[in-house]
Amino acid sequence: MGDTGYGTAQDFIYAHEQEADVILRITPGSFCLYDADGEKKSLVSLLKQADEQGCLIMDISGFCRYQNKTGFVRVIAEKLPEEQAREARKRKQNLLRKVNSFFAGF
């Protein structure tokens, strides 16, 4: 099991090479998913589409790539209850404020 920092194609493929099954938390905007034809699929677009359709869970399979290696992945996303989503947004905003405040000094 790994949190967002380990949710990369590189880490997934490394685990796969070690013959391990893993559960990794990913960032949809930075995790590239490909279909069987090698076409890139936008997870952000897929999540937005699922939300518009009122789906609470998205389950999609595809492939990730790192260097010349490809690994099969299954992405499962569940929409958070509104209160949890609000708290998550608040945490992200606070983190961004801290980062922006730091960089404002340069």
FENCOR-V72080 format. One record per residue. N is the residue number from 1. OMEGA is omega in radians with two decimals (NA if undefined). Layout:
BEGIN
<<N & OMEGA> <N & OMEGA>>
END
This chain:
BEGIN
<<1 & -3.14> <2 & 3.13> <3 & -3.00> <4 & -3.13> <5 & 3.14> <6 & -3.09> <7 & 3.13> <8 & 3.09> <9 & 3.14> <10 & -3.13> <11 & 3.12> <12 & -3.11> <13 & 3.08> <14 & 3.13> <15 & 3.13> <16 & 3.11> <17 & 3.11> <18 & -3.13> <19 & 3.13> <20 & 2.96> <21 & -3.08> <22 & 2.96> <23 & -3.11> <24 & 3.04> <25 & -3.08> <26 & 2.99> <27 & -3.03> <28 & -3.11> <29 & -3.09> <30 & 3.10> <31 & -3.10> <32 & 3.12> <33 & -3.13> <34 & 3.07> <35 & -3.08> <36 & 3.12> <37 & 3.13> <38 & 3.12> <39 & 3.14> <40 & 3.10> <41 & 3.12> <42 & 3.09> <43 & 3.11> <44 & 3.12> <45 & 3.13> <46 & 3.11> <47 & 3.11> <48 & 3.13> <49 & 3.12> <50 & 3.13> <51 & 3.13> <52 & -3.14> <53 & 3.12> <54 & 3.13> <55 & 3.10> <56 & 3.13> <57 & 3.04> <58 & -3.14> <59 & -3.09> <60 & 3.10> <61 & 3.12> <62 & -3.09> <63 & 2.98> <64 & -3.12> <65 & 2.97> <66 & -3.04> <67 & -3.12> <68 & -3.08> <69 & -3.14> <70 & 3.11> <71 & 3.10> <72 & 3.13> <73 & 3.01> <74 & -3.13> <75 & 3.09> <76 & 3.13> <77 & 3.11> <78 & 3.13> <79 & 3.12> <80 & 2.97> <81 & -3.01> <82 & -3.12> <83 & 3.11> <84 & 3.12> <85 & 3.12> <86 & 3.11> <87 & 3.12> <88 & 3.11> <89 & 3.13> <90 & 3.11> <91 & -3.14> <92 & 3.14> <93 & 3.11> <94 & 3.11> <95 & 3.13> <96 & 3.10> <97 & 3.14> <98 & -3.14> <99 & -3.12> <100 & 3.10> <101 & 3.11> <102 & -3.08> <103 & 3.11> <104 & 3.13> <105 & -3.13> <106 & NA>>
END
